[in-house]
Amino acid sequence: MDVFLRGLLLVAAAAWTSGLDGQLTFVSELSSKPAQKLSKYGWYGNVRLQRFHIPEETAIARWTFTVTRANSFYCGQHNVTVYIQWGAPPVINPTGSVFPNGTLWNPSLSLILAVTSQNSTTFNLSDPAPGDWFVAAHLPEDDGRIEQKGFPSCTYFFQPQLSVRRAVDTPVLQQDAFLTQTASFEQPARLKLFVPEFASSLSVSVRDCLSGEAAESGTCSLLLRLGSDFLLQRPVTVNCSGMSCSASLLNPPWDTWLRVVVESSQVNRSVTFGITWNYTEGCKPRSVGLEGGDDFKKPQNNNNNNNSSQTNSTEVSKHFSSANKSSALPSSLMMSACVWSIPVLYEEVDVLSLRFTATNGPNVSVTDAHPTLLTYPLQTQATGGTVNLRLTLNTTDVVLDNSSSVVACFSPFAPVLQLNHSQPCRTALFGGYGVAVNTSVPKAVLRLPFPQSALWYLTLQLHCNSSSCGNTSVVSVLPELSVSACVEDCGSYGECRLLRSYSYLYAACVCKAGWKGWGCTDSSSALSYGRQLVSTLLLTLSNLSFLPAIVVAIRRFYITEASVYCFTMFFSTFYHACDQPGVAVWCIMDYDALQYCDFLGSVCSIWVTILCMARIRDIAKYTLFMLGALLIAMSMQLDRKGLWNMLGPILCAILLMASTWVYRGVRRRRCYPPSWKRWVLYLIPGLCCALVGVCLYIFAETEDNYYYTHSLWHILVASCVVFLLPPKEKHREALGWSRGFSWSWSWRPRICGYTLCESSKEELYTVT
């Protein structure tokens, strides 16, 4: 949970406040996030994402980024990359992979922190945009080395903090009303104005500028800034050198507060000025597709093409919204409208999944005279997904010539109502995304990962290169807009995973088989099918090396041990057949169950082998077999990949084996095992195989060489079992299989209803 400290540090003395920052009252707020462990970048799930909220009217925001190394041994210098983005999580690409076709995004600000043991840096931002800001951090790109959990490694922790200073009584500019203010270089004048909806342009004017020096009262040297700082999108700045100046914005953001900052460009000079503003309302979009007041119904398509003489708004709306009509709109209606607004219905399909549909049908009519407008609200919970926009030109009824096309602009906060090929798809403060469809390219796709939380506008208009479009004045276009968790569900070589940063949800693709990229579409380092098949065969068939160990165990009458080896061989084979990264995969049951059985069988095989080498009594050995298997199963459930899951049973078994060997050596007054052939031909080669296998498993495995180093690990482990398994006991040679089973083909005499049984230890006959 956020450690959110709001200190409303109100300055106690009004005179001190006035002298510090003009006539405004400022308060300070501090928010902090817990330290998180950094990871090397392999996919977006390795990024540590934090969300901060900057309130309205914030003058200064200061981030403090602290990176601390957790361990004491020398790790060298590591570079930590920090990203800062407003409105949505940053879209990053440290590996330089190729994005899916039609994918666009806004770049984010990145900082590089060089860390040896600890590093702390600050980042200041004046007049930041209000709303959610996202901070992401990660270590350099993953080198592919597989680190075993529990071994010491270089660990770094990242902790961000944010302190803001905001004004609580910012003056509000009224339209066409002058407001007198005083500004200096150290104490700028801060104001705000509210931009209404449907505003096509606005202008802020400064006049009657008076400097403190009478001789230079005609040159005030003011800087006029409109808008907030979005890092890579700076406010609109105008340098005023005379007594008056103005700044204009075309297509300003609708229905929002706009920040105005005026400061003197001369140090130690105060300037008094008057400021005002006004806006122009180009037109108000006329809604198409609703019938009769607030009655929210989908209008029926008008199947009569001969009703063009009817001029009432209901019939015209039906005529315009008909998906199958290509005839022109009535001229009287065209002259009275400037943009048509199509109502849009949106529904939540799933987590990070939204679908938008036009209320008057899937097809939307587009004309050359006026643009068609669709509005899509994207809330904060949708910023963690991907916006998918598809435009399809309906060429069934109308065929455009080669010089005509439908131009579209998808922009946040305000629409672009003047569309042509030369007009950029951009509003006053924000950039848009433009697409076009025509007869040769009837479909267009636009993908926006991590879109900003805003009201998005899609403007469509028929554009003809000639003076007129001729007989084709209305065409039908199918706009499909949806929000999905990942791009195309990450394709065939990826998996879409839902991630969470406290209460914020977002999604990303984790790729496999060497594929990479935002949608797992970059095949520059992908594994071929042949290599995938070789990897699967090596990892699965290498488990057949347990067959000699099973045969040796059975011949020496270690039936319990042989059953454990069979269990390990079976589940290791099918686990690795299911664990492959590509398409050469075969899963006979749930992946998690296969992994659990593989890990359990591997540790139990080592456990029973070492206990068998200890040569303890059967009742104690089988008791330890069962007790150890239960404890190993419990530890696997708690932490499957923990270091002590394997190291703990091995150390306990080796300690027990060493104790029994020392006891026998002291009692017999000679080395145990006594035969030098046993040491040279069996124990030493077995220990070498085990040592080499452990070194490969811990230190040599990487993602690139995993399929043959891990296969070699299988062979070495199975080989060391063959060498280390002790010879059969002498009393088992005489009794054969009769000790291991309750049935026997031999005849035993019965005396008075009792069976004569043979004791395997004392070779005596007892009556039971």
Residue, then its C-alpha position, 0 to 999 in steps of 0.5 A: m500500500d502506498v505510504f501516502l503522506r499529505g502534509l498540507l504545509l500551509v505557510a503560517a504567515a500570509a506575508w511570508t507566503s505572499g513574498l515567497d510566491g506572489q499572492l498564491t497559497f502553496v501546499s506540499e504533498l509527499s507520496s512514497k512507494p515500497a522498495q521493489k526488487l529489480s530484475k533483468y529485462g526479458w519481457y515487460g513482466n520484469v519491469r517494476l511499474q509504479r503509479f503516482h497521482i499528481p493533483e491539479e494546479t501542481a507547480i513543481a513535481r520532484w521524483t527521487f529515485t533510490v537504487t540500493r544493492a542488497n548484498s555486500f559482495y562486489c557486483g560491479q556497476h549496473n545501469v538501471t533504466v527508469y522511465i517516466q510517462w504521463g497518462a499510461p504505462p510507458v511502452i518500452n523496447p530495450t531489446g530493439s525488437v520489431f513491433p507488430n504491423g500497425t502498432l504506434w505509441n508515444p515515446s517516454l522519457s528514460l533516465i540511466l542510473a549507474v549503480t555500484s552500491q547505492n545511487s539516488t537521483t532527483f528529477n524535477l518537472s515544472d507545471p506537470a500535467p495533472g493525473d496519473w504518472f507512471v514510473a518503470a525501472h529495470l536492470p539491463e537486458d537478460d543475458g540468458r543465464i539460468e540462476q538457481k534460486g537460493f544461490p547468492s546473486c547481485t540484488y538491487f532494490f528500487q524505491p521512488q518517491l514523489s513530492v509535489r507543490r501545488a497552488v490552492d487558490t489559482p486565479v481563474l481567467q474569465q472570457d473577455a475579462f481582463l485580470t491584472q497580474t504581476a510576474s517575475f523570473e522567480q515568481p511567475a503568475r499562474l492562472k487557469l481557464f476552462v475550455p468548453e466543449f466544441a471549442s475550435s480555437l482559443s486565444v490568450s492576450v497579454r497587454d498593458c505591460l509595465s515594467g518596474e523600470a520606467a525607462e524600459s516600460g515598453t519592453c516587458s520581455l514576458l514568456l507566455r506558456l499555455g498548457s502543462d508539461f507532458l515531458l516530451q510534449r512541452p507547453v505552447t510558449v510565446n516570447c512577448s517582447g513588446m507591451s502586448c502579445s497573444a498566443s493561439l491554440l487550434n483544436p484545444p482540448w475540450d471540457t478541461w482546465l488549461r494552465v496559463v503561466v506568465e513569467s518575466s524573462q529578465v532576472n530581478r525584474s517584476v512586470t505588471f500586465g493585464i491578461t484575458w482570453n476568448y474562444t471560438e466555437g466552430c460548430k456543435p456536432r449534430s447527433v445521428g442515430l437517436e430517435g426522439g429526445d432521450d429515447f435510446k433506440k437503434p434506428q431502423n434502416n430506411n430501405n426506400n431510396n426514393n424518400s430524399s424529398q423528406t427533410n425532417s431530421t428523423e428521416v434524414s438521420k435514418h437516411f444518413s445512418s443506413a448502412n446500405k445507402s450510397s446516395a447523397l444527403p439532401s443539400s439543405l441538411m448538408m448546408s446546416a451541419c458541419v459534423w455528424s456525431i454517431p452515438v457509440l455504445y461500449e460494453e465491458v467484455d472481460v478484464l482489460s477488454l472493451r468493445f465499442t459499437a455504433t448504435n445505428g449499426p456497424n456501418v457508418s456513412v461518411t460524406d465528402a462535405h462534412p466529417t463524421l465523428l465517433t467518441y470513445p471514452l477510455q477509462t483508467q482501467a483500460t490504459g493497461g491494455t491495447v486499443n485496436l482500431r480497424l477500418t473497413l471500406n464497404t465496396t459492395d454498393v459504391v466503388l471509389d475511383n483511384s483518386s478518392s479515399v476515406v481519411a480518418c484521425f484518431s485523437p485524444f481530448a479533442p477531435v480534428l474536424q478539418l481532414n485532408h491529406s495535407q492536414p496533420c492529424r494533430t490537435a493543439l497539445f496532443g498528437g493523433y493517429g491518422v489512417a486512410v482506406n481506399t479501393s486498393v487498400p480497403k482495410a486499415v489496422l491501428r494498434l495503440p498499446f497502453p493508451q492514455s486515459a481520455l475521451w478519444y475521437l475518431t473523425l472520418q471524411l471522404h476526400c477526393n483529389s479532384s474538385s468533387c467526388g462526382n456521383t459518389s458523395v456518401v460511402s459506408v465504412l465499418p469502424e471497429l474499436s476494441v480494447s484487448a489485453c494484448v496484441e492479437d493474444c500474443g500470437s502462436y509463440g506467446e502468452c498474454r499474462l495479466l500483471r498487477s501493480y497494487s490495484y492497477l492491472y495491465a497486460a503483456c506478452v511473454c514470448k517463447a521459442g526465441w520469438k520476441g517483441w511486443g506481440c511476439t511477432d519478431s522472428s529475428s532470433a526465433l528457433s526453427y521447427g527442426r531445432q525445437l524438435v531436436s530440443t524436445l527429443l534430447l530432453t525427453l530421450s535423455n531420460l532413457s539413461f535411467l534404464p541401466a540404473i533401473v536394471v541394476a537396481i532390480r538385479r540387486f533386488y532394490i525393488t523400492e529404489a527401482s520403482v522410484y527411478c521409474f517414477t522419475m524417468f516417466f515424469s521427467t520425460f513427459y514434463h520436458a515434453c510439455d515444457q518446450p517453448g515452441v510448437a513441438v509440445w506434448c502434455i499428457m496432463d496439467y503442466d503444474a502436475l508434471q513439474y511437481c512430479d518431476f521435481l519430487g522424483s528427482v530429489c527422492s531418487i537422490w534420497v533413496t540412493i544415498l540411504c541405500m549406500a548407507r547399508i542400514r537395516d531394512i526397517a530403518k531404511y524404509t521408514l526413512f524412505m517414507l518419512g523423507a518422501l513426505l517431507i520432500a513433498m511438503s517442501m516442494q509444495l511450499d517452494r518448488k524451486g528452492l535451493w534447500n529442497m534438494l540440498g537439505p535431503i542430500l546433506c541429511a542423507i550424506l550425514l547419515m551415510a557418513s555416520t554409518w560408514v565411520y561406525r563400521g570403520v571404527r568397529r572393524r578397524r579398517c576403511y569402509p568400504p574395505s575393497w579398493k576396487r569398490w573405491v576406484l571402479y565405482l565410488i570415485p567415478g560415481l562421485c565425479c559424475a555427480l560433481v560434474g552434473v551438479c556444476l552443469y546444473i548450477f553454473a553452466e545452464t543458459e536459455d540457449n544451451y539448456y536443451y543439451t546441458h540439461s540433457l547431459w545432466h540427466i545422463l550424468v545423474a543416471s550414470c552416478v546411480v549405476f556407479l554408486l548403487p551398492p552390490k546386493e546383500k548376500h542373504r538376498e542372493a539365497l532367498g531370491w524374490s521370496r522376501g519381496f513378495s507374500w506369495s510363493w510357488s514352493w510348498r510349505p508344510r502345515i502343522c495343526g493349522y499353522t504354517l512354517c515360516e522362514s526367518s530371513k535374519e536368523e534362518l530359524y523356523t518359527v511357528t506363526 
